[in-house]
């Protein structure tokens, strides 16, 4: 019998249940799986042995394969869920579940793309087989922490990166929601405004293609913000203050972040110029005054 231990009894119980589900299929193949625990609900150890795969070393090796599949599968997901819950307690249970599943899926896809999953599982099996051959007790958490530390750190890093992405996305959604609220509560002047977006550079025009004067908004922004102002922020504030009935966006790249924010905030009011790429604004054919850096290309 091979004795297995894990730090969390719930993890060891999940391993017990996973192996128990495999007992019947293995029996149909002529293999017998023996298991023994001190407490089925909160085990402190699990003794296992698999007979019927030819030589004892073959049966032991197959047993290692079953355990490595559990570690790379259900245990990894549970560990990611536990890590996210402990490090980010402010997330709801639904959010933590979603992020754990998303992180786990990303790890699996990345390993498949880099052909790493088989190598990592095979490495775990080699280490376990060596421990079993020596007749030693196997502590699975210790194996992962000290012998498979790179795999464990990659898993932890993937979970943290996914949470960071989610938090940035959530902050962005809250930001868009606030801007939309201010826009909806600002009386519309019924005018049309044009916005030219070329990368980080933005420029606003009124319906007569005269550059928007945002000097007042620029002054207010400088009085309330100690950080460097971004032209896009000033222009967005000016647009919300004017609350145009129609916002026409002129750009070569509809995927630009500022362009997408304009579309999200202004909704049905926003539309793209239908004359691109022959648009006079994008072609730079308009010779108009430039009263402010914040409206200049």
C-alpha positions as CSV (number, residue, x, y, z in Angstrom):
1,X,0.0,0.0,0.0
2,X,1.1,3.5,-0.8
3,X,0.3,6.2,1.8
4,X,-0.7,9.6,0.6
5,X,-1.2,12.8,2.6
6,X,-2.3,16.3,1.8
7,X,-2.5,19.5,3.9
8,X,-6.2,20.0,3.4
9,X,-8.3,16.9,4.3
10,X,-10.9,18.2,1.9
11,X,-8.4,17.8,-1.0
12,X,-7.6,14.3,0.2
13,X,-11.3,13.5,0.3
14,X,-11.7,14.7,-3.3
15,X,-8.8,12.4,-4.3
16,X,-10.5,9.5,-2.5
17,X,-13.8,10.2,-4.4
18,X,-12.0,10.6,-7.7
19,X,-10.3,7.3,-7.3
20,X,-13.5,5.6,-6.1
21,X,-15.2,6.7,-9.3
22,X,-12.4,5.0,-11.2
23,X,-12.7,1.7,-9.3
24,X,-15.5,0.2,-11.4
25,X,-13.9,1.0,-14.8
26,X,-10.6,-0.4,-13.6
27,X,-12.3,-3.6,-12.4
28,X,-13.8,-4.1,-15.9
29,X,-10.2,-4.0,-17.2
30,X,-9.2,-6.7,-14.6
31,X,-7.5,-4.3,-12.2
32,X,-8.3,-4.0,-8.5
33,X,-8.0,-0.7,-6.7
34,X,-7.6,-1.0,-2.9
35,X,-8.1,2.1,-0.7
36,X,-8.1,2.7,3.0
37,X,-8.6,5.8,5.1
38,X,-8.9,6.7,8.8
39,X,-11.9,8.9,8.3
40,X,-13.9,9.0,5.0
41,X,-15.1,12.6,5.7
42,X,-11.9,14.1,7.0
43,X,-9.1,11.8,6.1
44,X,-5.6,12.5,7.4
45,X,-4.1,9.9,5.1
46,X,-5.1,7.6,2.2
47,X,-3.6,4.2,1.6
48,X,-3.9,3.0,-2.0
49,X,-2.7,0.1,-4.1
50,X,-3.5,-1.0,-7.7
51,X,-3.2,-4.6,-8.8
52,X,-3.7,-6.2,-12.1
53,X,-1.5,-4.2,-14.5
54,X,1.1,-6.8,-15.0
55,X,4.2,-6.3,-12.9
56,X,3.9,-4.3,-9.7
57,X,6.0,-1.5,-11.1
58,X,3.5,-1.1,-14.0
59,X,0.5,-1.0,-11.6
60,X,2.4,1.5,-9.4
61,X,3.2,3.7,-12.4
62,X,-0.5,3.7,-13.5
63,X,-1.5,4.6,-10.0
64,X,0.9,7.6,-10.3
65,X,-0.8,8.6,-13.6
66,X,-4.2,8.6,-11.9
67,X,-2.9,10.8,-9.1
68,X,-1.2,13.3,-11.5
69,X,-4.4,13.6,-13.5
70,X,-6.2,14.6,-10.3
71,X,-3.5,17.1,-9.4
72,X,-3.4,18.7,-12.8
73,X,-7.2,18.8,-13.0
74,X,-9.6,19.0,-10.0
75,X,-7.0,19.9,-7.4
76,X,-5.5,22.7,-9.5
77,X,-9.0,24.2,-10.0
78,X,-9.8,23.9,-6.3
79,X,-6.4,25.5,-5.4
80,X,-7.0,28.4,-7.8
81,X,-10.5,28.9,-6.3
82,X,-9.0,28.8,-2.8
83,X,-6.2,31.2,-3.7
84,X,-8.6,33.8,-5.3
85,X,-11.0,33.6,-2.3
86,X,-8.2,34.1,0.3
87,X,-6.3,36.9,-1.6
88,X,-9.4,38.7,-2.8
89,X,-12.2,38.3,-0.1
90,X,-14.1,41.3,-1.5
91,X,-15.1,39.3,-4.6
92,X,-18.4,37.6,-4.5
93,X,-18.6,33.8,-4.6
94,X,-19.9,33.9,-8.2
95,X,-17.0,36.2,-9.3
96,X,-14.4,33.9,-7.6
97,X,-15.9,30.8,-9.2
98,X,-15.9,32.5,-12.6
99,X,-12.3,33.7,-12.3
100,X,-11.1,30.3,-11.0
101,X,-12.7,28.5,-14.0
102,X,-11.3,31.2,-16.4
103,X,-7.8,30.9,-14.9
104,X,-7.9,27.1,-15.0
105,X,-9.0,27.2,-18.6
106,X,-6.2,29.6,-19.6
107,X,-3.6,27.4,-17.9
108,X,-4.8,24.3,-19.8
109,X,-4.9,26.1,-23.1
110,X,-1.5,27.5,-22.6
111,X,0.0,24.1,-21.7
112,X,-1.7,22.5,-24.7
113,X,-0.3,25.2,-27.0
114,X,3.2,24.8,-25.6
115,X,2.9,21.0,-25.4
116,X,3.8,21.2,-21.7
117,X,0.9,19.4,-20.0
118,X,2.2,15.9,-20.8
119,X,5.7,16.8,-19.7
120,X,4.6,18.2,-16.4
121,X,2.3,15.3,-15.7
122,X,5.1,12.9,-16.6
123,X,7.5,14.6,-14.3
124,X,5.0,14.3,-11.4
125,X,4.6,10.6,-12.2
126,X,8.3,10.0,-12.2
127,X,8.7,11.7,-8.8
128,X,5.8,9.8,-7.3
129,X,7.0,6.5,-8.7
130,X,10.4,7.1,-7.2
131,X,8.9,7.7,-3.8
132,X,6.6,4.6,-4.0
133,X,9.6,2.5,-5.1
134,X,11.4,3.5,-1.9
135,X,8.3,2.6,0.2
136,X,8.1,6.1,1.5
137,X,5.0,8.2,2.5
138,X,4.1,10.7,-0.2
139,X,2.9,14.2,0.8
140,X,1.4,15.6,-2.3
141,X,1.5,19.2,-1.3
142,X,5.2,18.9,-0.5
143,X,5.9,17.3,-3.9
144,X,4.2,20.2,-5.7
145,X,5.8,22.9,-3.5
146,X,9.4,21.7,-3.6
147,X,9.7,19.4,-6.6
148,X,7.2,21.1,-9.0
149,X,7.5,24.6,-7.8
150,X,7.7,26.1,-11.3
151,X,4.4,24.5,-12.2
152,X,2.8,25.7,-8.9
153,X,4.0,29.3,-9.4
154,X,2.8,29.4,-12.9
155,X,-0.7,28.3,-11.7
156,X,-0.6,31.0,-9.0
157,X,0.6,33.6,-11.4
158,X,-2.2,32.8,-13.9
159,X,-4.8,33.2,-11.2
160,X,-3.5,36.5,-10.1
161,X,-3.1,37.9,-13.6
162,X,-6.7,36.9,-14.4
163,X,-8.0,38.6,-11.3
164,X,-6.0,41.8,-12.2
165,X,-7.5,41.8,-15.6
166,X,-11.0,41.4,-14.2
167,X,-10.6,44.2,-11.7
168,X,-9.3,46.5,-14.4
169,X,-12.3,45.6,-16.6
170,X,-14.7,46.1,-13.6
171,X,-13.2,49.5,-12.9
172,X,-13.6,50.4,-16.6
173,X,-17.3,49.4,-16.5
174,X,-17.9,51.5,-13.4
175,X,-16.1,54.4,-15.1
176,X,-18.2,54.1,-18.2
177,X,-21.4,53.8,-16.1
178,X,-20.5,57.1,-14.3
179,X,-19.9,58.9,-17.6
180,X,-23.1,57.6,-19.0
181,X,-25.0,58.8,-15.9
182,X,-23.6,62.3,-16.2
183,X,-24.4,62.3,-19.9
184,X,-28.0,61.2,-19.4
185,X,-28.6,63.8,-16.7
186,X,-27.2,66.7,-18.8
187,X,-29.7,68.4,-21.0
188,X,-28.9,67.9,-24.7
189,X,-28.3,70.9,-26.9
190,X,-29.5,69.0,-29.9
191,X,-26.3,69.7,-31.8
192,X,-23.9,67.5,-33.8
193,X,-20.3,67.1,-32.8
194,X,-17.4,65.5,-34.7
195,X,-14.5,63.8,-33.1
196,X,-11.3,62.8,-34.9
197,X,-9.3,60.0,-33.3
198,X,-5.9,59.1,-34.5
199,X,-4.2,56.9,-31.8
200,X,-3.6,58.9,-28.7
201,X,-4.4,62.2,-30.5
202,X,-8.0,63.5,-30.5
203,X,-9.7,66.6,-32.0
204,X,-13.2,67.9,-31.6
205,X,-15.3,69.9,-34.0
206,X,-18.8,71.4,-34.0
207,X,-21.4,70.9,-36.7
208,X,-19.7,73.6,-38.8
209,X,-16.3,71.9,-38.5
210,X,-15.0,74.6,-36.2
211,X,-12.7,73.3,-33.5
212,X,-14.3,72.9,-30.1
213,X,-13.1,75.4,-27.5
214,X,-12.4,73.3,-24.4
215,X,-10.3,76.0,-22.6
216,X,-12.8,76.4,-19.8
217,X,-12.9,72.6,-19.2
218,X,-9.1,72.5,-19.3
219,X,-8.9,75.2,-16.6
220,X,-11.4,73.4,-14.4
221,X,-9.6,70.1,-14.8
222,X,-6.2,71.7,-13.9
223,X,-7.7,73.1,-10.8
224,X,-9.0,69.8,-9.6
225,X,-6.4,67.4,-10.8
226,X,-2.8,67.4,-9.7
227,X,-1.7,64.7,-12.2
228,X,-0.9,65.4,-15.8
229,X,-4.1,65.8,-17.9
230,X,-4.7,63.7,-20.9
231,X,-6.2,65.3,-24.0
232,X,-8.7,62.5,-24.2
233,X,-10.0,63.1,-20.7
234,X,-10.5,66.8,-21.3
235,X,-12.3,66.2,-24.6
236,X,-14.5,63.6,-23.0
237,X,-15.5,66.0,-20.2
238,X,-16.2,68.7,-22.8
239,X,-18.4,66.3,-24.9
240,X,-20.4,65.3,-21.8
241,X,-20.9,68.9,-20.9
242,X,-22.2,69.8,-24.4
243,X,-24.3,66.6,-24.5
244,X,-24.6,66.5,-28.3
245,X,-27.6,64.8,-29.9
246,X,-25.3,63.2,-32.4
247,X,-21.6,62.3,-32.1
248,X,-19.9,61.5,-35.4
249,X,-16.5,59.6,-34.9
250,X,-13.8,59.9,-37.6
251,X,-11.1,57.3,-37.2
252,X,-9.1,54.7,-39.1
253,X,-9.2,52.2,-36.2
254,X,-12.6,51.5,-34.6
255,X,-10.8,49.3,-32.0
256,X,-9.0,52.3,-30.4
257,X,-9.7,52.3,-26.7
258,X,-10.9,55.9,-26.7
259,X,-13.2,55.2,-29.7
260,X,-14.7,52.2,-27.9
261,X,-15.3,54.3,-24.8
262,X,-17.1,57.0,-26.8
263,X,-19.3,54.3,-28.3
264,X,-20.0,52.8,-24.9
265,X,-20.8,56.2,-23.3
266,X,-22.8,57.8,-26.1
267,X,-24.6,54.7,-27.2
268,X,-27.1,55.4,-30.0
269,X,-25.9,59.0,-30.3
270,X,-22.6,57.9,-31.6
271,X,-21.9,56.8,-35.2
272,X,-18.9,56.4,-37.4
273,X,-18.3,58.7,-40.4
274,X,-19.6,57.1,-43.6
275,X,-17.2,58.9,-45.9
276,X,-13.9,57.3,-44.6
277,X,-11.2,57.1,-45.8
278,X,-12.0,60.1,-48.1
279,X,-13.1,62.2,-45.1
280,X,-11.9,65.7,-45.1
281,X,-11.2,65.7,-41.4
282,X,-9.1,62.5,-41.5
283,X,-7.4,63.7,-44.6
284,X,-6.3,66.9,-42.8
285,X,-7.8,69.1,-45.5
286,X,-9.5,71.5,-43.1
287,X,-7.5,74.6,-42.4
288,X,-9.0,75.7,-39.1
289,X,-7.6,77.6,-36.1
290,X,-6.3,75.5,-33.2
291,X,-7.1,77.3,-29.9
292,X,-6.0,74.6,-27.6
293,X,-3.5,71.8,-27.3
294,X,-6.4,69.6,-26.3
295,X,-8.1,69.9,-29.7
296,X,-5.0,69.7,-31.8
297,X,-3.8,66.8,-34.0
